Amino acid sequence: MQESVSSTIKSKHTIASFFAGVGGIELGFEQTGEFRAVYANEFDKKAQVTYRTNFPNTSLDERDIHEVEADEIPEVDIITGGFPCQAFSIAGYRKGFEDERGDLFFELLRMIKEKQPKAIFIENVKNMVTHDHGNTFKVIRESLVANGYYIKWSVLNGKDYGNIPQNRERIYIVGFDNKAAYDTFEFPEAIKLSTTLQDIIDYASEKDEKYYYREGKQPFYDKLEEEVDSYESVYQWRRQYVRENKSGVVPTLTANMGTGGHNVPIIYTDSGIRKLTPRETFNAQGYPANYELPELAVSHLYKQAGNSVVVPVIRRIADKISEALSKHDHLSHQSLNEDVKYAVIYTDFKTKNSGESYIFGYAKDMNEVNDMLKNKPDWFPVIDNTDYRNIVKQGKAMAFYSIVDLD
């Protein structure tokens, strides 16, 4: 029996993972040797099978998160959540909070508010930043900060920050319950991509016939045969044409791979033109060789890979979180008084895809807000919703204050 990818050591910091999928986030954290997942929540039945296969020592809660009470969850140091991203992605038509999946953020927020972990970690699609003119991210950012978390975020590409040949941009949000840990934490630096397609794709071995495109098997085979002819490229069939990716990386994997074979990236091999196998799609997310794929339909495995995360990016961020916590995890959480009505929040958009935000102060009424703002630096404006939309639209680098009504 092969060794499980899941850690069994008594690590310093414990994790509760929501929308756990197949465990990519906790895997990245556990690979540091500093974290251990003790609780996970995942509602998808097929993902549960894969999760249990690889994380036998983690308590897996299979209920809908709406049915989970916070007091049923063990006390943990960190809450992680890769809440369903389709509502904010291009592939999901950018429905956002109007989609029933979009409200799942507020369920994650409920857990964070009640458990008050030392740190939080959220992963989602890049498009969440600009979705609905920036309003979606504004709600998420302000909700986390108003509840006492000092947050930083950045959009990172797997090929630049995980040494994995996949073009996968995702937003990562990291928050701490104290400013000292927040000040210590920085996202990892970009690294040179040295992992090649040949490292994650088995070009030499002949695979099961179901992965191949053959003459007479698909109506568009002639088009594939004409254009798919390079070992150095990865291809996609786009209904009417073939898209060639010449950059030496796999295009962004999506959950749509599970809805039909044509959504799976295509490669040229000596044994024919074929799609990537499920194992190869997991390789493209940086999963290790000892991560076990259970006996499920390939459509489910493709969906799971497309919904997952770039594990090495998670690990590098987790290393930085561990460093911050090791220095400052003794500090206590700032509690929110019940009579507080307003939060004044400082935000710094360092670039259109990165920034930081934290609480400047709480107030019982607008008189207290105005008194508080007298102490802010003159060169940082107080903005309203219209100003904010313009900042997002123009991709401005800008620091500002905003007032949030907590009612």
C-alpha positions as CSV (number, residue, x, y, z in Angstrom):
1,M,0.0,0.0,0.0
2,Q,1.4,3.4,-1.0
3,E,2.0,6.1,1.6
4,S,-0.9,8.6,2.0
5,V,-0.2,12.2,0.9
6,S,-1.8,13.4,4.1
7,S,0.3,14.3,7.1
8,T,-0.1,12.3,10.3
9,I,2.5,14.3,12.3
10,K,1.5,16.6,15.1
11,S,2.0,19.9,13.3
12,K,2.0,23.3,14.9
13,H,-1.1,24.7,13.2
14,T,-4.4,23.1,12.6
15,I,-6.7,23.7,9.6
16,A,-10.4,23.5,8.9
17,S,-11.0,23.4,5.2
18,F,-14.3,24.4,3.5
19,F,-15.3,23.6,0.0
20,A,-12.3,21.2,0.3
21,G,-12.8,19.5,-3.1
22,V,-10.1,16.9,-3.4
23,G,-7.8,18.5,-0.9
24,G,-5.4,20.5,-2.9
25,I,-5.3,23.4,-0.5
26,E,-4.7,21.4,2.6
27,L,-2.2,19.2,0.7
28,G,-0.1,22.3,-0.1
29,F,-0.3,23.4,3.6
30,E,0.6,20.0,4.9
31,Q,3.6,19.7,2.6
32,T,5.3,22.4,4.6
33,G,5.3,20.2,7.7
34,E,3.8,23.0,9.7
35,F,0.1,22.4,9.2
36,R,-2.4,19.6,9.6
37,A,-5.9,19.4,8.3
38,V,-8.2,18.2,11.1
39,Y,-11.6,19.0,9.6
40,A,-12.8,19.3,6.0
41,N,-16.2,20.1,4.5
42,E,-17.1,18.9,1.0
43,F,-20.6,18.4,-0.4
44,D,-19.8,16.8,-3.8
45,K,-20.2,13.0,-3.5
46,K,-17.5,12.1,-6.1
47,A,-15.0,14.6,-4.6
48,Q,-15.6,13.0,-1.2
49,V,-14.4,9.7,-2.6
50,T,-11.1,11.2,-3.8
51,Y,-10.7,13.2,-0.6
52,R,-11.2,10.2,1.7
53,T,-8.8,8.2,-0.4
54,N,-6.0,10.6,0.2
55,F,-6.8,12.1,3.6
56,P,-7.9,9.2,5.8
57,N,-6.9,11.0,9.0
58,T,-8.9,14.1,8.4
59,S,-12.5,14.3,9.6
60,L,-14.6,14.8,6.5
61,D,-18.0,16.5,6.9
62,E,-20.2,15.6,3.9
63,R,-23.1,18.0,4.6
64,D,-24.1,21.1,2.8
65,I,-22.3,24.0,4.6
66,H,-25.6,25.6,5.2
67,E,-26.4,22.7,7.6
68,V,-23.2,23.0,9.5
69,E,-23.1,24.8,12.9
70,A,-19.8,26.4,13.9
71,D,-19.8,24.8,17.3
72,E,-19.6,21.4,15.5
73,I,-16.2,22.3,14.1
74,P,-13.0,21.8,16.2
75,E,-11.0,24.8,17.3
76,V,-8.4,25.5,14.6
77,D,-5.7,28.0,13.8
78,I,-6.6,28.5,10.2
79,I,-9.7,28.4,8.1
80,T,-9.2,27.8,4.3
81,G,-11.8,28.1,1.6
82,G,-11.8,27.7,-2.1
83,F,-15.5,28.5,-2.4
84,P,-17.0,27.6,-5.8
85,C,-15.5,29.9,-8.3
86,Q,-17.8,29.2,-11.3
87,A,-20.1,32.1,-10.4
88,F,-17.3,34.6,-10.8
89,S,-15.3,33.0,-13.7
90,I,-15.6,33.6,-17.4
91,A,-16.6,29.9,-17.9
92,G,-19.4,30.6,-15.3
93,Y,-20.7,33.7,-17.2
94,R,-19.8,35.9,-14.2
95,K,-23.1,35.7,-12.4
96,G,-21.4,36.3,-9.0
97,F,-23.6,36.7,-6.0
98,E,-26.7,36.4,-8.1
99,D,-25.8,32.7,-8.7
100,E,-26.8,30.5,-5.8
101,R,-23.1,29.4,-5.6
102,G,-22.1,33.0,-5.0
103,D,-23.7,33.1,-1.5
104,L,-21.4,30.4,-0.3
105,F,-18.9,33.1,0.6
106,F,-21.2,34.3,3.3
107,E,-21.4,30.8,4.7
108,L,-17.6,30.8,4.8
109,L,-17.7,34.2,6.5
110,R,-20.1,32.8,9.1
111,M,-17.6,30.2,10.0
112,I,-14.8,32.7,10.2
113,K,-16.8,35.1,12.4
114,E,-17.8,32.4,14.8
115,K,-14.5,30.4,15.0
116,Q,-12.2,33.5,14.8
117,P,-9.1,31.6,13.6
118,K,-5.6,33.2,13.7
119,A,-5.4,33.2,9.9
120,I,-7.6,32.7,6.9
121,F,-6.7,31.6,3.3
122,I,-9.0,32.0,0.3
123,E,-8.4,31.0,-3.3
124,N,-10.6,32.0,-6.3
125,V,-10.6,33.0,-9.9
126,K,-8.8,36.1,-11.0
127,N,-12.0,37.6,-12.4
128,M,-13.5,37.9,-9.0
129,V,-11.4,41.1,-8.6
130,T,-13.3,43.0,-11.4
131,H,-16.6,41.1,-11.3
132,D,-19.6,43.4,-11.2
133,H,-17.4,46.5,-11.5
134,G,-15.4,45.4,-8.5
135,N,-18.4,45.2,-6.2
136,T,-18.0,41.5,-5.6
137,F,-14.5,41.8,-4.3
138,K,-15.4,44.9,-2.4
139,V,-18.0,43.0,-0.4
140,I,-15.6,40.1,0.2
141,R,-12.7,42.4,1.2
142,E,-14.8,44.7,3.5
143,S,-16.6,41.7,5.1
144,L,-13.3,40.1,6.1
145,V,-11.7,43.4,7.3
146,A,-14.8,44.5,9.2
147,N,-14.6,41.3,11.2
148,G,-11.1,42.1,12.4
149,Y,-8.8,40.6,9.7
150,Y,-5.8,42.3,8.2
151,I,-5.7,41.0,4.6
152,K,-3.4,40.9,1.7
153,W,-4.2,39.6,-1.8
154,S,-2.4,38.9,-5.0
155,V,-3.2,37.3,-8.4
156,L,-0.5,34.7,-9.1
157,N,0.0,32.4,-12.1
158,G,0.9,28.8,-11.5
159,K,3.6,28.8,-14.1
160,D,5.4,31.8,-12.5
161,Y,4.9,31.0,-8.8
162,G,4.6,27.2,-8.7
163,N,7.1,26.0,-11.3
164,I,4.2,24.1,-12.9
165,P,3.6,24.4,-16.7
166,Q,0.0,25.5,-16.6
167,N,-1.3,29.0,-17.3
168,R,-3.5,29.4,-14.3
169,E,-4.1,32.8,-12.7
170,R,-5.9,32.8,-9.4
171,I,-6.4,35.3,-6.6
172,Y,-5.1,34.4,-3.2
173,I,-6.4,36.2,-0.1
174,V,-4.5,35.8,3.2
175,G,-5.7,37.3,6.4
176,F,-4.4,37.5,10.0
177,D,-6.1,38.4,13.2
178,N,-3.3,40.7,14.2
179,K,-1.3,43.4,12.4
180,A,2.1,42.0,13.5
181,A,1.6,38.8,11.6
182,Y,0.1,40.7,8.7
183,D,3.2,43.0,8.5
184,T,5.5,40.0,8.5
185,F,3.7,38.1,5.7
186,E,4.6,38.7,2.1
187,F,3.6,36.6,-0.9
188,P,6.4,34.6,-2.5
189,E,8.5,35.9,-5.3
190,A,8.2,34.7,-8.9
191,I,10.4,31.8,-9.8
192,K,11.8,30.6,-13.2
193,L,9.7,27.8,-14.8
194,S,12.0,24.8,-15.2
195,T,9.3,22.0,-15.2
196,T,8.5,21.0,-18.8
197,L,5.5,19.5,-20.5
198,Q,7.6,16.3,-20.8
199,D,7.8,16.2,-17.0
200,I,4.0,16.1,-16.5
201,I,2.8,14.4,-19.7
202,D,3.7,10.8,-20.6
203,Y,4.3,11.1,-24.3
204,A,6.1,7.8,-24.7
205,S,3.5,5.3,-23.4
206,E,0.4,4.3,-25.3
207,K,-2.7,5.0,-23.3
208,D,-6.2,3.5,-23.3
209,E,-7.9,3.9,-26.7
210,K,-10.7,6.1,-25.1
211,Y,-8.2,9.0,-24.9
212,Y,-7.4,9.1,-28.7
213,Y,-9.0,10.9,-31.5
214,R,-9.3,8.6,-34.6
215,E,-10.4,8.9,-38.1
216,G,-14.1,8.2,-38.3
217,K,-14.5,8.5,-34.6
218,Q,-15.0,12.3,-34.4
219,P,-16.5,14.5,-37.1
220,F,-13.7,17.1,-36.7
221,Y,-10.8,14.6,-36.8
222,D,-9.6,15.8,-40.2
223,K,-9.2,19.3,-38.8
224,L,-7.2,17.9,-35.8
225,E,-5.0,15.8,-38.1
226,E,-4.2,18.9,-40.2
227,E,-3.2,21.2,-37.3
228,V,-2.1,19.0,-34.4
229,D,1.4,18.2,-35.3
230,S,3.9,19.4,-32.7
231,Y,5.3,17.7,-29.6
232,E,6.0,21.1,-28.1
233,S,2.5,22.5,-28.1
234,V,-0.8,21.8,-26.3
235,Y,-4.0,22.1,-28.3
236,Q,-7.6,22.8,-27.7
237,W,-10.6,22.2,-29.9
238,R,-12.8,25.3,-29.9
239,R,-16.0,24.0,-31.7
240,Q,-14.9,25.3,-35.1
241,Y,-11.2,25.6,-34.9
242,V,-8.0,24.3,-33.2
243,R,-6.2,26.6,-30.8
244,E,-2.5,25.9,-30.4
245,N,-0.7,26.9,-27.2
246,K,3.0,27.3,-28.2
247,S,4.2,28.6,-24.9
248,G,5.2,25.3,-23.4
249,V,2.5,25.2,-20.8
250,V,-0.9,23.7,-20.5
251,P,-3.9,26.1,-20.9
252,T,-6.0,26.8,-17.9
253,L,-7.8,23.6,-16.8
254,T,-11.5,24.0,-16.1
255,A,-14.3,22.0,-14.5
256,N,-15.8,21.9,-18.0
257,M,-13.4,19.2,-18.8
258,G,-15.8,16.9,-17.0
259,T,-18.7,17.8,-19.3
260,G,-17.2,16.5,-22.5
261,G,-13.9,15.3,-24.0
262,H,-13.4,18.2,-26.3
263,N,-12.7,20.5,-23.3
264,V,-9.7,18.5,-22.3
265,P,-6.3,19.7,-23.7
266,I,-5.0,17.8,-26.7
267,I,-1.5,16.6,-27.5
268,Y,0.4,15.1,-30.4
269,T,2.2,11.7,-29.7
270,D,3.8,8.9,-31.7
271,S,0.7,6.8,-31.0
272,G,-1.7,9.4,-32.2
273,I,-3.6,12.6,-31.2
274,R,-5.0,12.3,-27.8
275,K,-6.4,14.2,-24.8
276,L,-4.6,14.4,-21.5
277,T,-5.4,11.6,-19.1
278,P,-6.9,12.4,-15.7
279,R,-3.5,11.7,-14.1
280,E,-1.8,14.2,-16.4
281,T,-4.4,16.9,-15.6
282,F,-3.6,16.3,-11.9
283,N,0.1,16.5,-12.7
284,A,-0.6,19.9,-14.4
285,Q,-1.9,21.1,-11.0
286,G,1.3,19.9,-9.2
287,Y,-0.2,16.9,-7.4
288,P,2.5,14.4,-6.3
289,A,2.9,11.0,-7.8
290,N,1.6,9.4,-4.6
291,Y,-1.7,11.2,-4.8
292,E,-4.2,8.4,-5.5
293,L,-6.9,8.7,-8.1
294,P,-9.8,6.4,-7.2
295,E,-11.8,4.3,-9.6
296,L,-14.2,6.9,-10.8
297,A,-15.5,7.8,-14.2
298,V,-12.9,9.9,-16.0
299,S,-15.5,12.7,-16.4
300,H,-15.5,13.1,-12.6
301,L,-11.7,13.0,-12.3
302,Y,-11.4,15.7,-15.1
303,K,-13.9,17.9,-13.2
304,Q,-12.0,17.5,-10.0
305,A,-8.7,18.4,-11.5
306,G,-10.3,21.5,-13.2
307,N,-11.9,22.6,-10.0
308,S,-8.6,22.2,-8.0
309,V,-5.6,24.3,-7.2
310,V,-1.9,24.5,-8.1
311,V,-0.6,22.7,-5.1
312,P,3.0,24.1,-5.2
313,V,1.7,27.7,-5.2
314,I,-0.4,26.9,-2.1
315,R,2.7,25.3,-0.5
316,R,4.8,28.4,-1.1
317,I,2.2,30.7,0.3
318,A,1.7,28.4,3.3
319,D,5.4,28.6,4.0
320,K,5.0,32.4,4.3
321,I,1.9,32.1,6.5
322,S,3.8,29.7,8.8
323,E,6.7,32.1,9.1
324,A,4.3,35.0,10.1
325,L,2.4,32.8,12.6
326,S,5.5,31.4,14.2
327,K,6.5,35.0,15.2
328,H,3.2,36.4,16.2
329,D,0.6,33.7,16.8
330,H,0.4,34.6,20.6
331,L,-1.5,37.8,19.8
332,S,-5.2,37.9,20.4
333,H,-8.1,38.6,18.1
334,Q,-9.6,42.1,18.1
335,S,-13.3,41.6,19.2
336,L,-16.1,43.6,17.6
337,N,-18.3,45.4,20.1
338,E,-22.0,45.0,19.6
339,D,-22.8,48.7,19.7
340,V,-20.4,49.4,16.8
341,K,-22.3,50.7,13.7
342,Y,-19.5,51.7,11.3
343,A,-16.1,50.5,10.2
344,V,-13.5,52.7,8.6
345,I,-11.2,50.6,6.4
346,Y,-7.9,51.4,4.9
347,T,-7.1,49.8,1.5
348,D,-4.1,50.0,-0.7
349,F,-4.4,48.8,-4.3
350,K,-0.7,48.3,-5.0
351,T,-1.5,47.1,-8.6
352,K,-4.8,46.2,-10.2
353,N,-4.2,42.6,-9.1
354,S,-2.7,43.0,-5.6
355,G,-3.2,45.0,-2.5
356,E,-3.9,45.0,1.2
357,S,-6.6,46.2,3.5
358,Y,-7.2,46.5,7.3
359,I,-9.4,48.2,9.9
360,F,-8.6,51.8,10.7
361,G,-11.2,51.9,13.4
362,Y,-14.8,51.3,14.5
363,A,-17.4,53.9,15.4
364,K,-20.8,54.0,17.0
365,D,-22.0,56.9,14.8
366,M,-21.0,59.2,12.1
367,N,-19.7,61.8,14.5
368,E,-17.1,59.2,15.7
369,V,-16.3,58.4,12.1
370,N,-15.6,62.0,11.3
371,D,-13.5,62.5,14.4
372,M,-11.5,59.3,13.5
373,L,-10.9,60.5,9.9
374,K,-9.3,63.7,11.2
375,N,-6.3,61.5,12.2
376,K,-5.8,60.0,8.7
377,P,-3.1,61.2,6.4
378,D,-4.4,64.0,4.2
379,W,-3.1,62.5,1.0
380,F,-5.3,59.4,1.3
381,P,-8.9,60.2,0.2
382,V,-12.1,58.8,1.6
383,I,-14.0,57.3,-1.4
384,D,-17.5,56.3,-2.1
385,N,-18.9,53.5,-4.3
386,T,-18.6,55.5,-7.5
387,D,-15.0,56.4,-6.8
388,Y,-14.3,52.7,-6.1
389,R,-15.8,51.5,-9.4
390,N,-13.6,54.0,-11.3
391,I,-10.5,52.8,-9.5
392,V,-11.3,49.2,-10.5
393,K,-12.2,50.1,-14.0
394,Q,-9.0,52.0,-14.6
395,G,-6.8,49.5,-12.7
396,K,-5.4,52.3,-10.6
397,A,-2.7,51.8,-8.0
398,M,-4.2,53.8,-5.1
399,A,-4.5,53.9,-1.3
400,F,-7.8,55.2,0.2
401,Y,-10.2,54.9,3.1
402,S,-13.8,53.8,3.0
403,I,-16.7,53.8,5.4
404,V,-18.7,50.6,5.9
405,D,-22.2,50.5,7.5
406,L,-22.2,47.3,9.6
407,D,-26.0,47.1,9.9
